[in-house]
Amino acid sequence: MSDFGARTCIPCKKMATILAELDRDYKGKANILFTDVHEGKKLAETYRIQLIPTQIFFDAKGKKVKRHIGFREKADILKELHAAGLK
């Protein structure tokens, strides 16, 4: 899962705590990545990020399976990760 946001964005700051928990809890099972759109402009352009936060979910083969724009609760993120193949 990749989350695109900014360190100064309020919803993004709330997501940061959730992402840190998920990264810790699923280390070795899932990649939870954060990209600050101001620092990673090229990557944000590649994924056509227009609003933040935006989460992009990938399956185990790296294929994009879903995109969500806006804040997301931990339980909702977990549902998407499981749908993408996380066991």
C-alpha positions in Angstrom: 0.0 0.0 0.0 1.2 3.5 -0.8 -0.1 6.6 0.9 0.5 9.9 -0.8 0.1 13.0 1.5 2.0 15.8 3.1 3.5 16.2 6.5 1.6 19.4 7.0 -1.8 18.0 6.0 -4.1 17.3 9.1 -5.8 14.2 7.7 -2.3 13.0 6.5 -1.0 13.4 10.0 -3.8 11.2 11.4 -3.0 8.7 8.7 0.7 8.7 9.7 -0.1 7.1 13.1 -2.2 4.4 11.4 0.4 3.7 8.8 3.2 3.4 11.4 1.1 0.8 13.3 0.3 -1.2 10.1 4.0 -1.1 9.1 5.0 -2.4 12.5 2.2 -5.1 12.7 2.7 -6.4 9.2 6.5 -6.1 8.8 7.6 -8.7 6.3 4.0 -9.4 5.1 3.0 -6.1 3.6 4.8 -2.9 2.4 3.3 0.2 3.8 4.8 3.2 2.2 4.3 7.0 2.6 5.3 9.6 0.0 5.2 13.3 0.8 4.0 14.8 -2.5 6.2 17.8 -2.0 9.3 15.7 -1.7 8.3 13.0 -4.2 6.8 15.1 -6.9 7.9 12.8 -9.7 6.3 9.7 -8.0 3.1 11.7 -7.2 2.9 12.7 -10.9 3.5 9.1 -12.0 0.5 8.0 -10.0 -1.5 11.1 -10.9 -2.1 12.2 -7.4 -4.4 15.2 -7.4 -5.8 15.2 -3.8 -4.3 14.1 -0.5 -4.3 11.8 1.2 -4.6 9.2 -1.5 -4.0 5.5 -0.9 -3.1 3.1 -3.6 -3.4 -0.7 -2.9 -1.4 -3.2 -4.8 -1.6 -7.0 -4.9 1.4 -9.3 -4.2 2.6 -9.0 -7.8 2.6 -5.2 -7.6 -0.5 -4.6 -9.7 -2.7 -1.7 -8.6 -6.0 -3.0 -7.4 -7.7 0.0 -5.8 -7.3 3.7 -5.1 -8.9 5.7 -2.3 -8.9 9.5 -1.8 -9.2 10.9 1.7 -8.6 9.8 5.3 -9.1 6.0 5.9 -9.6 4.3 9.3 -7.3 1.4 10.1 -10.0 -1.2 9.9 -10.9 -0.1 6.4 -7.3 -0.2 5.3 -7.0 -3.7 6.7 -10.1 -4.8 4.7 -8.4 -3.5 1.5 -5.1 -5.2 2.4 -6.9 -8.5 2.9 -8.8 -8.1 -0.3 -5.5 -7.5 -2.1 -4.1 -10.8 -0.7 -2.7 -10.1 2.8 -3.2 -13.1 5.0 
